[in-house]
Amino acid sequence: HTCALKTDGSMVCWGNNASGQIGDNSTTQRNVPTQVSGLTAGTVKEIAAGGYHTCALKTNGSVVCWGDNTWGQIGDNSTTQRNVPTQVSGLTAGTVKEIAAGDVHTCALKTNGSMVCWGYNTNGQIGDNTTTQRNIPTQVSGLTAGTVKEITAGVHTCVIKTDGSMMCWGRNDYGQIGDNTTTQRNIPTQVSGLTAGTVKEITAGFYHTCSLKTNGSTVCWGSNTNGQIGDNTTTQRNIPAQVSGLTAGTVKEVTAGGYHTCALKTDGSTVCWGKNTNGQIGDNTTTERWPPTQVSGLTVFLYYSLGAYTSIIKAVEVVTSFEIMSWMQTLPAGTSITMKVRSCDDSACSAAGTVDESLTKQWASISPATSGNDISGDGVTDGDGWIQYQAILNASADQTQTSSLDSITINYSSASGACYDLTPYLVPQYLDKIPEDPKNTNGQADTGYTIYKDTATKEIIIGAPMAENGEIIEARRK
């Protein structure tokens, strides 16, 4: 079965419903997305689907599950099948941060940084140093408050600890624990080589595991029958193995299916590898792929960066001369930045930051338009007590990276003979309309701008700057 968290915070599921895993209070197969009972708009934050059960982390921080409960995987202290979302024992409002569903067990990362699991435990996947089935959330051995950052589950269970190391436990017949053995582990066990500070993201398939490392590379281990490790072999790996081609700095996100794996690369393209009998690699074939293979149509993200950004009106000392203006920029091919400047006297500008446009000089482009040139005569007049600049970003074509502008400095001399460096804040002057894009685009600049697209007006909105250096970042993702 399949489930989706909608943008309005509601949840729908479809597919096999023999165990009530759709959650619509029936066992009727659903061939189209069907509303989960009670999980309407604004109620759901995160979802997880196991083999025949489903769970949701609600926006209030509580957890509900439904579907097959043969092994106690619903967590309501019973083994009764539930056809509608049912409260997990003890995981009430405000207690849970993240959830993960394995094949027949379930886990939760609590808001205090501890971890609990429940359900099937024959292979030790609960992690409580037993193989006893657990019908309610049970503390994982050693993973107490403040120790856990992220969780994932297959037929085994794994975590990223708060120190950036990785541990796994449970079934290990294919080496999916990654400790260079095939010995079942009933408590969290260190993954070979993935020590403190090395792990950013984790994901578990049925019998294999993968990690996105902090250096942007990807490693996988465990079953490799279908090439799901991605090292261009079908050899089982009992310790993390480098995925072919996905070396440092190349990967942004990784996720594992049952017998295949996919990665979103830093250039925006998507690659998959492993089992492909049903076309899950997405390369328009059903041929098994052992190394990462480009997904058809999901190529590099393209950006179209444009806009005009204007500094605040900045008061200066009594000026005898305006001199050098300098800045740092990163300009991909096909882009350019035009810098303009103007000054004004007290009759046109004020300490309140307002400008009387009828009295203020017109903007003048800096000529030549390169950093480190003298701006005297370019829209500025010696003796004026106020100055303002404008940066205009232009793009002739879509780009695979965005332009940036920072460290903007204006040098001037005062009547006292002192020299000064002025670094005004960048603030938006106006917002450029952009073509409609069905995907909301979010980005965060290093210097404090938050940029996102307002889906109603199709405009780029730029939040208030938090640092003196401005930066122009992504405007649109196609």
C-alpha angles and dihedrals in degrees: 000000000000133000136190135199106219124218090249090061096255126121134229132181136186141178130050112021103170091121097038092258093143089066098219094121093259140085094224117128111248119210095185131045107286127196113254109232112263096356097108131150115325097010105095130068104167138004136205131188125201129186096288104350136068135206138191133200104216124218089250091062097255127121131228128182136185142177129053113019102173091124099034093260092143089065098218094122093259140084094225118128112247120208095185132044109287128195114256110232112263096356096107131150115324097009105098134062103173140005136204130189122206125191094283104352136064135210138192134200105217124219090250091061097255126120135228131182136186141182131045113025107166089117096041095254092142088066098218094122092257138087093223118129111248120210095184133042109288128195114256110233112264096356097108130150115326098011106096130070105167138004139202136174141198120147081319133037133239139181141191107225122219089256090061097254125124133231133180137185142176129051113023107167091122096039093258092144089065098220094122093258139086092223118129111247121210095185133042110289128194115255109232112261097357096107131152115326097010105095129072104163138006137198135180131209123189096281105359137063134205137193134199104216124217090250091061098255127121131227130182136186143178128051113021101172091125098033093261092144089066098220092121093256138086093226116130112246120210094185131040111291125197113254109234111263096356096108131149115325097009105096132067101171139002132196134180128217124194095283105356138057136211135195134196107218126216090248088061097253124124127225131184136186141182132046114021106169091123097035095262092146090063098219094123092258138085092224117128111247122210101181123045109285128199114256109233112254096004098101132145117326112245126214130203108200122190141135147109120257125188132199123232118265102271125203115221137186118274097294125222092176142357110222134166128011117195137174143163121242142177112207122180117207112287095030134096140177122221115201121205130181140187138173133205141189129236093276092063104031134044141194088251087070095248124137130207097216092194090062100034123095118255119258113269125196117239109251121234088027097222133108117267099034129131111260098192108130093017098112094308130104124205110243096036114127098210134058136183135178136199131207118203117194116205130187127187094190143009114284138208091220135031132247121246136198126189147138093053112180133176119198121207139162124231133213089258090062094248122132122224140193115217121198110179125192119260115233130172115269095185139345122242119224114237133196115273113272120187092214122076109231122212130184140164122212118215091237098056108273115133111203125188138151120252102222093204098055098023089228131135110243120202121200124221115286118252098194136044094248115074126210132197111214141170117335105180138003115208 
